[in-house]
Amino acid sequence: MPEGLGRLERPALSGVLVRELINFTSFWRSVTFSATVEPTIYLLAFGFGFGSLVSKVGGYDYVDFVGTGTVATAVLFSSVFPGMFGTFVKYKFQRTYDAILAAPVDTEELVTAEALWIAARAGVYGCAPMLVAMLFGLEPSWGMLLVPFIGFLAGLGWASFGIAVAARMNSIDNFSYVISAVLTPLFLVAGTFFPIDNLPEWAQVAAQLNPLYHLVQLVRHAVFGFEAAADLGNLAFLVGFGLLMWRLAIRWMTKRLVV
């Protein structure tokens, strides 16, 4: 990095973001399809599968319950997987990051811009299940306008998590351990498809440490009505998770690319 270049300078961030946007125009169809269709299938399968057996859950129609909860699934899929696989391919095989770092861009700016771009996509894609649920009876509300921003915030944390994981891996096959041992349990115990109230006490405590759970709660309350005290806690958790993962991603990617 040239001497005197400050951190997180706007031209550097803009340059990386513009590059990502231009590159995205060549494959947006496939990415959009995979990021929106799979969570929508979960919504339809659980909403109408279990919905035919259970009409109400936690005071909500089951389709509404799943429709708002599946937003977390869409945000997760469209942020952590690009963060892991996309980052790994760019620095390991394509050597894209080596080329970017040859410009007046440092690792902190590179990681930040990548995470912001992925998070922006996640915030948009996360709305897909909610829009589908509206076709099947979910009542529109003004709070829904906040869902893309909530998805962006959570996506920033999960994108940074994915980038951090990619920086630690030596083989793309190793991602299977993270998906099976970390993401799948978090995905299942997030209050997406069923309430956590009837789970064992240890599982309920674990859910409070799950960023997906706090995302689900924020989205659900945005749609049906905020609960001020609880949602401030949910928001604070997502902000803390995002900051922690962002700094880890920068630290580990710097060691991978520079040190």
TIBAZA-412885 format. One record per residue (C-alpha): x, y, z; residue in three letters. Coordinates in steps of 0.2 Angstrom, whole numbers, plus 2048, in hexadecimal, padded with zeros to 3 digits. Example, Ala and Ser with C-alpha at 12.3 -4.5 7.8 and 13.67 -1.06 7.14 Angstrom:
2
83E7EA827ALA;8447FB824SER;
//
This chain:
259
800800800MET;8078117FCPRO;80D81B80AGLU;800827811GLY;7F181F80ALEU;7E381F816GLY;7D881181BARG;7C780F813LEU;7C981D807GLU;7BA8207FCARG;7C381E7EBPRO;7CA80D7F0ALA;7B98077F6LEU;7B080E7E7SER;7BC8067DBGLY;7BA7F57E2VAL;7A77F77E3LEU;7A67FD7D1VAL;7B07EE7CBARG;7A57E27D5GLU;7957EA7CDLEU;79C7E97BBILE;7A17D77BEASN;7907D37C5PHE;7877D87B5THR;78F7C97ADSER;7887BC7B9PHE;7797C47C3TRP;76C7B87BCARG;7747A97C3SER;7787B17D4VAL;7677B87D5THR;75F7A87D1PHE;76879E7DESER;7677AB7ECALA;7547AD7EATHR;74D79D7E4VAL;7547917F2GLU;74D79B801PRO;73D79D7F7THR;73C78A7F6ILE;73F789808TYR;73179580BLEU;72578B800LEU;72A77A807ALA;72977F819PHE;71B78C817GLY;70F78080EPHE;716770814GLY;716773827PHE;709781824GLY;6FC77381FSER;6FF76C830LEU;70277B83BVAL;6F878A838SER;6FF796846LYS;71079784DVAL;7157A485AGLY;7057AE856GLY;7087AF844TYR;7017A6835ASP;70F799831TYR;71279F81FVAL;7147B1826ASP;7207AA834PHE;72B7A0827VAL;72A7AE81AGLY;7327BB825THR;73E7AE82DGLY;7447A881CTHR;74B7B9819VAL;75A7B4824ALA;75C7A5819THR;75D7AF809ALA;7697BC812VAL;7747AE818LEU;7757A5807PHE;7787B57FDSER;7867BB809SER;7907AE811VAL;7927A3802PHE;7987B17F6PRO;7A37B6805GLY;7AB7A5806MET;7AC79E7F5PHE;7AD7AE7EBGLY;7BB7B57F6THR;7C57A47F5PHE;7C37A37E2VAL;7C97B57E0LYS;7D97B47EATYR;7DD7A27E8LYS;7DA79E7D6PHE;7D67AE7CCGLN;7E27B97D6ARG;7D67C77D5THR;7DB7CE7E6TYR;7ED7CF7E1ASP;7E97DA7D2ALA;7DE7E57DDILE;7EB7E77EALEU;7F77ED7DDALA;7ED7FD7DBALA;7EC8097EAPRO;7E07FE7F4VAL;7E57F5804ASP;7DD7E580BTHR;7D27EE817GLU;7CA7F8809GLU;7C97E87FELEU;7C07DE80BVAL;7B47EC810THR;7AF7EF7FEALA;7AC7DD7FBGLU;7A27DB80BALA;7987EB807LEU;7947E47F5TRP;78F7D37FBILE;7847DB809ALA;77B7E67FDALA;7767D77F3ARG;7717CD802ALA;7667DB808GLY;75D7DB7F7VAL;75C7C87F5TYR;7567C6807GLY;7457CE802CYS;7417C07F6ALA;7387B4802PRO;72F7C280AMET;7287C87F9LEU;7237B67F5VAL;71A7B5806ALA;7117C5801MET;70A7BC7F2LEU;7037AF7FEPHE;6FB7BA80BGLY;7087C3815LEU;7027D5818GLU;70D7E3812PRO;7137EF820SER;71E7FF820TRP;72B7F582AGLY;72F7EA81BMET;7387F9814LEU;7457F7821LEU;7487E481DVAL;7557E880FPRO;75F7F281BPHE;75E7E5829ILE;7647D881CGLY;7727E3817PHE;7787E5829LEU;7777D282CALA;77E7CF81BGLY;78D7D981FLEU;7917CE82EGLY;78F7BE824TRP;7997C4815ALA;7A77C9821SER;7A57B8829PHE;7A77AF818GLY;7B67BA813ILE;7BE7B6824ALA;7BB7A3822VAL;7C27A4810ALA;7D27AC816ALA;7D579D822ARG;7D278F815MET;7DF78780AASN;7D277C801SER;7C17807FAILE;7BC76F801ASP;7BE775813ASN;7AF780812PHE;7A5770814SER;7AA770827TYR;7A4782829VAL;79377F820ILE;79076F829SER;79677383BALA;79278683CVAL;78678C82FLEU;77977E82FTHR;77777D842PRO;775790842LEU;76978F834PHE;75E78383CLEU;75D78B84DVAL;75979D848ALA;74679D84AGLY;74479D838THR;73978D836PHE;73378B848PHE;734795858PRO;742791864ILE;737793873ASP;734780875ASN;74777B872LEU;752776880PRO;75878488BGLU;76A782885TRP;764783873ALA;75A793877GLN;76A79B87FVAL;774796870ALA;76779E864ALA;76A7AF86DGLN;77C7AE867LEU;7767AA855ASN;7777B9849PRO;7697B183ELEU;75D7B084DTYR;75F7C3850HIS;75D7C683DLEU;74D7BC83DVAL;7467C584CGLN;74A7D6844LEU;7427D2834VAL;7337CA83CARG;7307D9847HIS;7337E5839ALA;7257DD830VAL;7197DA83EPHE;71E7E884BGLY;72E7EC853PHE;7327E9866GLU;73D7F786AALA;7487EF878ALA;74A7DE870ALA;74D7E585FASP;75A7F1865LEU;7637E286DGLY;7617D885CASN;7687E7852LEU;7777E985EALA;77B7D785CPHE;77B7D8849LEU;7867E884AVAL;7927DF856GLY;7937CF84BPHE;7967D983CGLY;7A47E4843LEU;7AC7D484BLEU;7AC7CB83AMET;7B17DA830TRP;7C17DC83BARG;7C57C983ALEU;7C27C9828ALA;7CF7D7825ILE;7DB7D0831ARG;7DB7BE82ATRP;7DA7C4818MET;7E97D081BTHR;7F37C1821LYS;7EE7B7812ARG;7F27C4805LEU;7FF7CF80CVAL;8097C881BVAL;
//
